[in-house]
Amino acid sequence: QVQLVESGGGLVETGGSLRLSCVASGRTFSNYVMGWFRQAPGKEREFLSTLKWSGLTYYAASVKGRCTISEDKAKNTVYLQMNSLKPEDTAVYYCAAASSWSLPRTPGEYAYWGQGTQVTVSS
C-alpha cells in the first residue's frame, strides 16, 4: 500500500500563489507516476498534472503555464506550485500515485489517493 498526505491548501486572493505538497510513504515502485487532480463541487475530478519517475511531466491545458509539478526524492514529496490563481481554481486538490510506464491522465489509472486539501480563491 501507498499512503499519500497532501498539505498546503488554503484561502488565497485572485492572482495569488500556493504550493501544495504530497508526502508519500509505504510501498515503492520503480516505475512510479505521481499526479495532481482537483474536484470542484458538483463537478468530476479533473486531471491537472503528472510527473513520471524519469522526470517527464505533463500538464492539462487549464493549468499549463500557471502550475509546476516537481519532486524531492529524498523527502518522498511531490509539489504542485500554482501561480496566478483564479476563483475557478477553487476545489479540493488531490495527489495520486500509480505504477505505470505511461503518463496516466484519468482518475481510474491511479491506484492510490490522498485525502485532499482545499484550495479557495477569493475574487
Secondary structure, DSSP 8 states (H G I E B T S, - for coil): -EEEEEE--EEEETT--EEEEEEEEE---TTEEEEEEEE-TTS--EEEEEEETTS-EEE-TTTBTTEEEEEEGGGTEEEEEE-S--GGG-EEEEEEEEE-SS---SGGG--EE---EEEEEE-
